[in-house]
């Protein structure tokens, strides 16, 4: 399926193909895109009506997503599939290039073509580098049961501790309470943190919040999307 389309002057991929690449339901992918648009992480996509060949309504709505925004969406959904997305874009762009070959006898056209290819490759390399810690985690830790502390997660993601701490605060993942960092209740209920209570040697009670494997996988996707947004 060649799902690359020229939308205006921009090559775009459909939300349906993104869903197929990351093995997610199409409606879940569209909800993620809506959330990222509302947070101004990605631009407002074009919407088009497409005939539905399967069960359900005769016509479904699909989003058209540009290359940069597609990396952000996949980083949010399943960063371990970033490499597959890069491969798919390369396949689609090669097919497009066969149809529109620059006039390399024209120095200006040739320079533009080489510049565009360089920028696309740089974007792909950057997305892979940002998603790599998440992919490594999926390979090594998702099946485990171990809990990880803040510094362990920073090391796993290759994140600066101060920047990552501020990111967790801004994203409303945790907050400061009585000198301790405490996750919001919704994240504890979602199984992303395990809070261990105990008593220090001076008799004071304490709470120690640890990331669960599920929580590390989740926050790694958020962190990847945040870093992609900052690099844009």
C-alpha positions as CSV (number, residue, x, y, z in Angstrom):
1,X,0.0,0.0,0.0
2,X,1.5,3.3,-1.1
3,X,-0.2,5.8,1.3
4,X,2.1,8.8,0.8
5,X,0.2,11.8,-0.6
6,X,1.3,15.2,-1.7
7,X,-0.8,17.6,0.4
8,X,-0.2,21.0,-0.9
9,X,3.6,21.1,-1.1
10,X,4.1,18.6,1.8
11,X,4.3,14.8,1.7
12,X,1.9,13.2,4.2
13,X,1.0,9.8,5.6
14,X,-2.4,8.7,6.7
15,X,-3.4,8.0,10.3
16,X,-4.6,4.6,9.0
17,X,-1.1,3.6,7.9
18,X,0.4,4.8,11.2
19,X,-2.0,2.6,13.0
20,X,-1.0,-0.4,10.9
21,X,2.7,0.3,11.5
22,X,2.4,0.4,15.3
23,X,-0.3,-2.3,15.6
24,X,-2.8,0.0,17.2
25,X,-6.5,0.7,16.5
26,X,-7.1,3.5,14.1
27,X,-9.4,5.3,16.5
28,X,-6.8,5.2,19.2
29,X,-4.2,6.7,16.9
30,X,-6.6,9.5,16.0
31,X,-7.3,10.3,19.6
32,X,-3.6,10.5,20.3
33,X,-3.3,12.9,17.3
34,X,-6.1,15.0,18.7
35,X,-4.4,15.2,22.1
36,X,-1.1,16.3,20.6
37,X,-2.8,18.9,18.5
38,X,-4.6,20.3,21.6
39,X,-1.3,20.5,23.4
40,X,0.3,22.3,20.4
41,X,2.9,19.5,20.0
42,X,2.0,18.9,16.4
43,X,0.1,20.9,13.8
44,X,-3.5,20.6,12.9
45,X,-3.7,17.8,10.3
46,X,-5.8,17.7,7.2
47,X,-8.9,15.5,7.4
48,X,-10.2,13.5,4.5
49,X,-13.1,11.1,4.0
50,X,-12.1,7.6,2.9
51,X,-14.4,4.7,1.7
52,X,-14.5,2.0,4.3
53,X,-14.1,-1.5,2.8
54,X,-14.6,-3.3,6.1
55,X,-17.5,-3.5,8.6
56,X,-18.9,-0.3,10.1
57,X,-19.7,3.0,8.4
58,X,-19.4,3.4,4.7
59,X,-17.1,6.4,5.1
60,X,-14.4,7.0,7.7
61,X,-12.3,10.0,8.5
62,X,-8.5,9.8,8.3
63,X,-5.8,12.4,9.2
64,X,-3.0,13.3,6.9
65,X,0.2,13.6,8.9
66,X,3.5,15.2,7.8
67,X,6.9,13.4,8.4
68,X,8.0,15.3,11.4
69,X,4.6,15.1,13.1
70,X,4.4,11.3,12.3
71,X,7.6,10.8,14.4
72,X,6.0,12.6,17.3
73,X,2.8,10.6,17.1
74,X,4.8,7.3,17.0
75,X,7.0,8.4,19.8
76,X,3.8,9.0,21.9
77,X,2.2,5.7,20.9
78,X,5.0,3.1,20.5
79,X,8.5,4.6,20.1
80,X,9.9,1.1,19.5
81,X,8.3,1.3,16.1
82,X,10.2,4.4,15.0
83,X,12.7,2.4,12.9
84,X,9.7,0.8,11.1
85,X,8.3,4.3,10.4
86,X,11.7,5.5,9.1
87,X,11.8,2.5,6.8
88,X,8.3,3.1,5.5
89,X,9.0,6.8,4.8
90,X,12.1,5.9,2.9
91,X,10.0,3.4,0.8
92,X,7.3,5.9,0.1
93,X,9.6,8.8,-0.7
94,X,11.6,6.6,-3.1
95,X,8.4,5.8,-4.9
96,X,7.5,9.5,-5.0
97,X,11.0,10.4,-6.2
98,X,10.7,8.0,-9.1
99,X,7.6,10.0,-10.2
100,X,9.2,13.4,-9.7
101,X,12.9,13.5,-10.6
102,X,14.6,16.8,-10.1
103,X,16.3,18.4,-13.1
104,X,19.9,17.9,-12.0
105,X,21.1,19.9,-15.0
106,X,19.7,22.9,-13.2
107,X,22.1,23.8,-10.3
108,X,19.4,25.4,-8.2
109,X,17.0,22.5,-8.5
110,X,19.8,20.0,-7.7
111,X,20.8,22.0,-4.6
112,X,17.2,22.1,-3.4
113,X,16.8,18.3,-3.9
114,X,20.0,17.5,-2.0
115,X,19.1,19.9,0.8
116,X,15.7,18.3,1.2
117,X,17.1,14.8,1.4
118,X,19.7,15.9,4.0
119,X,17.0,17.5,6.2
120,X,14.8,14.4,6.0
121,X,17.7,12.1,6.9
122,X,18.6,14.4,9.8
123,X,15.1,14.3,11.1
124,X,15.0,10.5,10.8
125,X,18.3,10.1,12.6
126,X,17.2,12.5,15.4
127,X,13.9,10.6,15.9
128,X,15.8,7.3,16.1
129,X,18.3,8.7,18.6
130,X,15.5,10.0,20.9
131,X,13.4,6.8,20.7
132,X,16.4,4.5,21.3
133,X,16.2,4.5,25.1
134,X,12.5,3.5,24.9
135,X,13.2,0.7,22.4
136,X,16.0,-0.5,24.7
137,X,13.7,-0.5,27.7
138,X,11.0,-2.4,25.8
139,X,13.6,-5.1,24.9
140,X,15.1,-5.4,28.4
141,X,12.5,-4.4,31.0
142,X,8.9,-4.7,29.9
143,X,8.8,-8.4,30.8
144,X,10.4,-7.8,34.1
145,X,8.9,-7.0,37.5
146,X,11.6,-4.7,38.9
147,X,10.9,-1.2,40.2
148,X,13.2,1.7,39.2
149,X,14.0,4.8,41.1
150,X,14.2,8.3,39.6
151,X,17.9,8.2,39.0
152,X,17.8,4.8,37.5
153,X,15.1,5.9,35.0
154,X,17.2,9.0,34.1
155,X,20.1,6.8,33.4
156,X,18.0,4.4,31.3
157,X,16.6,7.2,29.2
158,X,19.8,9.2,29.0
159,X,18.0,12.2,30.6
160,X,19.5,15.0,32.6
161,X,18.1,14.7,36.1
162,X,17.2,18.4,36.6
163,X,15.5,18.6,33.2
164,X,13.7,15.3,33.7
165,X,12.5,16.4,37.2
166,X,11.1,19.6,35.8
167,X,9.5,17.7,32.9
168,X,7.7,15.4,35.4
169,X,6.4,18.5,37.3
170,X,5.2,20.3,34.2
171,X,3.5,17.1,32.9
172,X,1.7,16.8,36.2
173,X,3.2,13.4,36.8
174,X,4.4,14.2,40.4
175,X,4.6,17.0,42.9
176,X,6.5,18.1,46.0
177,X,4.9,17.2,49.3
178,X,6.7,17.5,52.6
179,X,10.1,17.3,51.1
180,X,9.2,14.2,49.0
181,X,8.3,13.7,45.4
182,X,4.8,12.1,45.2
183,X,3.1,10.9,42.1
184,X,-0.4,12.1,41.4
185,X,-3.1,9.6,42.4
186,X,-4.2,8.9,38.8
187,X,-0.7,7.6,37.9
188,X,-0.6,5.4,41.0
189,X,-4.1,4.0,40.1
190,X,-2.9,3.4,36.5
191,X,-0.1,1.2,37.8
192,X,2.7,3.5,36.7
193,X,4.2,3.9,40.2
194,X,4.5,1.9,43.3
195,X,4.8,3.9,46.5
196,X,6.6,2.2,49.4
197,X,6.1,3.5,52.9
198,X,8.5,3.1,55.7
199,X,10.1,4.7,58.8
200,X,13.5,6.3,58.9
201,X,16.0,5.8,61.7
202,X,14.9,9.1,63.3
203,X,11.3,7.8,63.6
204,X,9.9,9.8,60.7
205,X,7.7,8.1,58.2
206,X,8.6,8.4,54.5
207,X,7.2,7.5,51.1
208,X,9.4,6.3,48.3
209,X,7.9,6.4,44.8
210,X,9.3,3.9,42.3
211,X,8.5,3.6,38.6
212,X,6.9,0.3,37.6
213,X,7.9,-1.3,34.3
214,X,4.6,-0.1,32.9
215,X,5.3,3.4,34.2
216,X,8.8,3.5,32.7
217,X,7.4,2.4,29.3
218,X,4.7,5.1,29.5
219,X,7.0,8.0,30.7
220,X,9.6,7.1,28.1
221,X,7.0,7.7,25.4
222,X,6.1,11.0,26.9
223,X,9.8,12.0,27.2
224,X,10.5,11.0,23.6
225,X,7.6,13.2,22.4
226,X,8.8,16.1,24.6
227,X,12.4,15.9,23.2
228,X,11.1,15.7,19.7
229,X,9.0,18.8,20.3
230,X,12.0,20.7,21.8
231,X,14.2,19.7,18.9
232,X,11.7,20.9,16.2
